[in-house]
Amino acid sequence: EKLFSLTLWRSTSSSFVRISKQRTSSHEVTISTTDLPSIDCEWACQSDVEILQLRQMKLLLHTDLQPILNSNLHETYPDVYGDLRLLRFLRKSKERDANSASLRYRSFLKWRIEEKVDSIRAMVENACNNSQSLEPSDEKLQTLAEYFPCNFEYMLQEPTDDSRKDIHEAVRPAILHIGNFDTTGITAKIQSSESDVSLRDFLNYWIYLYEAIHRHLYHQSIRVQKMTFLDEVCDLTNLSVKQFSPAFVTKVMKPWLKMTQSHYPETTRRIYVLKPPAIVNFAWRLVTPLLSQGTWLFRTLS
């Protein structure tokens, strides 16, 4: 990893070569771009530099990715273990640093194993193969969905043949009825000793949604040959300050947003706010410190 922490890359005739660094008096080690792994999503990269950084990232993750390649998980779930997801982790920071991006992705892989996320991903695959819906089939997840009314039907609509490769037509927003989110009810449910719903169940519901969303974004990106993101329309009708109780913010919202920001970077690009009440500035100040910089655009709709 120290290889890429040193500023020893220089441009030569539109390609990058690694300047030799002497390790001992008897020999030198040289790494060129031919030693770096190839990627299958150059079409999604914004520059030759970003292509190079992504290839560097794959080299740093070689040991971590080998078990995935051996088990063909990259073919089973390309949206999770493919190069396009690596690119999202690379873009999480403005610096596009391969070292820090590799550490984030390595943490992501560890988290998936510890929380058995692939079992949730399998549920997503089964549901998407049987219907064009993000609604979970698991009863407990269905119960949790009732606390957070969202509409993904428009987002999931297939574009017409004429607009299939038009990114502006292909990307359709999800509608989140945040004003009707029952944060009081879910917080009480999670904190109750007699409840069968835990914080882990709550997080699993959002893991299910994000896994389904990224599956959709992957296929959408392949279709338009450009990385796509989720646009959100947040309907704030009925939003109340009571929805942001200290218990909800500290015990539920904080671990929820920490998980999504750490393990699902570069998901949302634009957030449109519909019918914002006066409380919206207060709510936004609570949320924005937990969001990645440069990954969202906040816009109010009349």
C-alpha positions in Angstrom: 0.0 0.0 0.0 3.0 2.3 0.5 3.5 2.1 -3.3 0.6 4.4 -4.0 1.1 6.7 -1.0 4.3 8.0 -2.7 4.1 10.6 -5.4 6.1 8.6 -7.8 3.7 8.4 -10.8 4.4 10.5 -13.8 2.7 10.9 -17.1 4.7 9.8 -20.2 3.1 10.0 -23.7 -0.5 9.8 -22.3 0.3 6.7 -20.2 1.5 6.3 -16.6 4.6 4.5 -15.6 6.0 3.8 -12.1 9.4 5.4 -11.5 11.8 2.8 -10.3 12.5 2.9 -6.6 15.7 1.3 -5.3 15.0 -1.3 -2.6 18.6 -2.6 -2.2 21.9 -1.8 -3.8 21.7 -4.9 -6.0 18.3 -4.6 -7.7 15.3 -2.3 -8.3 11.5 -3.0 -8.5 9.5 -1.3 -11.3 5.8 -1.3 -11.6 4.1 -0.2 -14.8 0.5 0.1 -15.9 0.8 -3.4 -17.5 1.2 -4.8 -14.0 -2.1 -3.4 -12.9 -5.4 -5.4 -13.2 -7.8 -4.5 -15.9 -11.3 -3.1 -15.3 -14.5 -3.6 -17.1 -16.1 -0.2 -16.6 -13.8 2.3 -18.3 -16.9 3.7 -19.9 -18.0 4.9 -16.4 -14.7 6.6 -15.5 -14.4 10.4 -15.9 -10.7 10.4 -16.9 -7.6 8.4 -17.6 -6.5 9.3 -14.1 -9.6 7.8 -12.6 -9.1 4.6 -14.7 -5.6 4.4 -13.3 -6.7 5.0 -9.7 -9.4 2.2 -10.0 -6.8 -0.2 -11.3 -4.5 0.7 -8.4 -7.4 0.0 -6.1 -8.0 -3.4 -7.6 -4.3 -4.3 -7.1 -4.4 -3.2 -3.4 -7.5 -5.4 -3.0 -6.1 -8.4 -4.8 -6.0 -10.6 -1.8 -9.4 -9.6 -0.6 -11.0 -10.1 -4.0 -9.5 -13.5 -4.6 -12.0 -15.5 -2.5 -14.8 -13.6 -4.3 -13.4 -14.6 -7.7 -12.9 -18.2 -6.6 -16.5 -18.5 -5.5 -17.8 -16.6 -8.6 -19.6 -14.1 -6.4 -18.6 -11.3 -8.8 -20.7 -13.0 -11.4 -23.6 -13.8 -9.1 -23.8 -10.3 -7.7 -21.8 -8.0 -10.1 -23.5 -5.0 -8.6 -21.8 -5.8 -5.3 -18.5 -7.2 -6.2 -17.8 -5.8 -9.7 -15.6 -2.9 -10.7 -18.5 -0.4 -10.9 -19.1 -0.8 -7.1 -15.4 -0.3 -6.6 -15.6 3.0 -8.5 -18.4 4.2 -6.2 -16.1 3.7 -3.2 -13.3 5.4 -5.1 -15.5 8.5 -5.7 -16.6 8.7 -2.1 -13.8 11.2 -1.4 -12.9 14.2 -3.7 -9.3 13.1 -3.7 -10.1 9.7 -5.4 -7.4 8.2 -3.2 -6.9 4.5 -4.0 -5.5 3.7 -0.5 -8.4 5.1 1.5 -10.9 3.7 -1.0 -9.4 0.3 -0.6 -9.7 0.5 3.1 -13.3 1.5 2.8 -14.1 -1.4 0.5 -12.2 -3.8 2.7 -14.3 -2.7 5.6 -17.4 -3.1 3.5 -16.4 -6.8 2.7 -15.8 -7.5 6.4 -19.2 -6.0 7.3 -21.0 -8.1 4.7 -19.5 -11.2 6.2 -20.2 -10.3 9.8 -23.8 -9.2 9.1 -24.5 -12.0 6.6 -25.6 -9.4 4.0 -25.3 -11.8 1.1 -28.3 -13.7 2.5 -30.3 -10.5 2.3 -29.0 -9.9 -1.2 -30.3 -13.4 -2.1 -33.7 -12.3 -0.9 -33.5 -9.3 -3.2 -32.5 -11.4 -6.2 -35.4 -13.8 -5.6 -37.9 -10.9 -5.2 -36.7 -9.0 -8.3 -36.8 -12.2 -10.4 -40.4 -12.8 -9.4 -41.7 -9.2 -9.7 -40.8 -5.7 -10.6 -41.0 -4.5 -7.0 -38.7 -3.6 -4.1 -41.2 -4.9 -1.6 -39.6 -7.6 0.6 -41.2 -11.0 0.9 -40.0 -11.5 4.5 -42.9 -10.7 7.0 -40.7 -8.9 9.5 -39.3 -6.6 6.8 -42.8 -6.0 5.5 -43.8 -4.9 8.9 -40.9 -2.5 9.1 -41.7 -1.1 5.7 -45.1 0.1 7.0 -43.2 2.6 9.3 -41.5 4.2 6.3 -43.8 4.7 3.3 -41.9 5.0 0.1 -42.8 4.7 -3.6 -40.3 3.1 -5.9 -42.8 2.2 -8.7 -41.9 5.2 -10.9 -38.1 4.6 -10.4 -38.5 1.0 -11.5 -40.5 1.7 -14.7 -38.7 0.5 -17.8 -37.9 3.4 -20.2 -39.3 3.4 -23.7 -37.1 2.2 -26.6 -36.5 5.8 -27.6 -35.3 6.9 -24.2 -33.5 3.7 -23.2 -30.0 5.2 -23.5 -30.9 8.7 -22.5 -29.7 9.1 -19.0 -32.1 11.9 -18.2 -35.0 9.6 -19.2 -33.5 6.5 -17.6 -33.0 8.0 -14.2 -36.4 8.3 -12.4 -36.8 9.4 -8.8 -38.0 7.4 -5.8 -40.6 9.1 -3.6 -40.0 9.1 0.1 -43.0 10.2 2.2 -40.8 11.4 5.1 -43.6 13.5 6.6 -45.4 10.2 7.3 -42.4 8.3 8.6 -43.5 6.8 12.0 -40.2 7.5 13.8 -41.9 7.6 17.2 -43.5 4.2 16.7 -40.3 2.5 15.4 -38.2 3.9 18.2 -40.6 2.7 20.8 -40.7 -0.7 19.1 -37.0 -1.1 19.0 -36.5 0.1 22.6 -39.3 -2.1 24.1 -38.1 -5.2 25.9 -41.3 -7.0 24.8 -40.9 -6.2 21.1 -39.8 -8.7 18.5 -38.2 -5.9 16.4 -34.6 -5.0 17.2 -32.3 -2.3 15.8 -30.7 -5.1 13.8 -34.0 -5.9 12.1 -34.5 -2.2 11.4 -31.0 -2.0 9.7 -31.7 -5.2 7.8 -34.7 -3.6 6.3 -32.6 -0.7 5.0 -29.9 -3.1 3.8 -32.6 -4.9 1.8 -33.7 -1.6 0.2 -30.2 -0.4 -0.6 -29.2 -3.8 -2.0 -32.2 -3.7 -4.3 -31.5 -0.1 -5.3 -27.9 -0.8 -6.2 -29.0 -3.8 -8.2 -31.3 -1.5 -10.1 -28.6 1.2 -10.5 -26.1 -1.3 -11.8 -28.3 -2.6 -14.6 -29.4 1.0 -15.4 -25.7 2.1 -15.6 -24.9 -0.8 -18.0 -27.9 0.2 -20.2 -26.9 3.9 -20.5 -23.1 3.3 -20.3 -22.8 5.8 -17.6 -22.8 5.6 -13.8 -26.3 6.5 -12.6 -27.5 7.5 -9.1 -30.7 7.6 -7.2 -32.7 10.8 -7.2 -35.1 11.2 -4.3 -38.2 13.3 -4.0 -38.8 13.8 -0.3 -42.4 14.6 0.5 -42.4 16.5 3.8 -46.1 16.9 4.1 -47.1 16.5 7.8 -43.4 16.7 8.9 -43.2 17.4 12.7 -40.4 18.2 15.1 -41.8 15.3 17.2 -40.3 12.9 14.5 -36.8 14.0 15.6 -36.8 13.0 19.2 -33.5 12.6 20.9 -34.1 8.9 21.2 -34.7 8.5 17.5 -31.8 10.7 16.4 -29.2 9.0 18.7 -30.4 5.4 18.9 -31.9 4.9 15.4 -31.1 7.6 12.9 -27.4 7.9 13.7 -26.5 4.2 13.2 -28.9 4.0 10.2 -27.2 6.9 8.3 -23.7 5.7 9.4 -24.3 2.3 7.9 -25.7 3.7 4.6 -23.0 6.3 4.2 -20.2 3.8 5.0 -21.3 0.9 2.9 -23.4 2.4 0.1 -21.4 5.4 -1.0 -22.3 7.4 -4.1 -25.9 6.2 -4.1 -27.9 9.5 -4.1 -27.0 12.4 -6.3 -30.1 14.7 -6.0 -32.6 15.3 -3.2 -35.7 17.2 -4.1 -37.8 18.5 -1.2 -41.6 18.7 -1.7 -43.8 20.9 0.5 -41.2 21.8 3.1 -42.6 23.2 6.4 -40.6 25.6 8.5 -39.0 22.8 10.4 -37.1 21.6 7.3 -34.0 23.7 8.0 -33.7 22.2 11.5 -34.1 18.6 10.1 -31.6 19.2 7.4 -29.0 20.5 9.8 -29.4 17.2 11.7 -28.9 15.1 8.6 -26.2 16.8 6.6 -23.3 16.2 9.0 -23.9 12.5 8.4 -23.9 12.6 4.6 -20.9 12.3 2.3 -19.6 15.6 0.9 -20.3 16.3 -2.8 -22.8 13.5 -3.3 -26.1 15.3 -3.1 -27.9 18.3 -4.4 -30.7 19.8 -2.2 -33.5 21.5 -4.0 -36.9 22.7 -2.9 -39.9 22.0 -5.1 -43.0 24.2 -5.1 
